[in-house]
Amino acid sequence: MLSPLSLSVAVMLQAGETPNLEAAIVKDLGNALERDIPELVRLVAPGRRGAGGNDRLEPVLAEAVLHAPSFTLRGGTRLSAAFGRGACRAFAHTTRRPAAS
């Protein structure tokens, strides 16, 4: 799902457009996915952890859980900020009055 969205943002950039809102949406979706993956692994693989399981999974999972909150702290524009600016611009364009003649 993220690959086609990322590709569409790249195509827009290549065409000289400024897809700020679209890029922020893809970024937020990617961040959410990165945060969710450690939890999904924890839920899907509980029987594989511990005695007789994959001894390498536990430390890797612990590390991923530890760092997951930082995934949203990376640089760039968050969706809420981009949406706010986009909504303000859209509102400004729709509320402009025609120039007096």
Secondary structure, 3 states (H helix, E strand, C coil): CHHHHHHHHHHHHHCCCCCHHHHHHHHHHHHHHHHHHHHHHHHHCHHHCCCCCCCCHHHHHHHHHHHHHHHHHCCCCCHHHHHHHHHHHHHHHHCCCCCCC
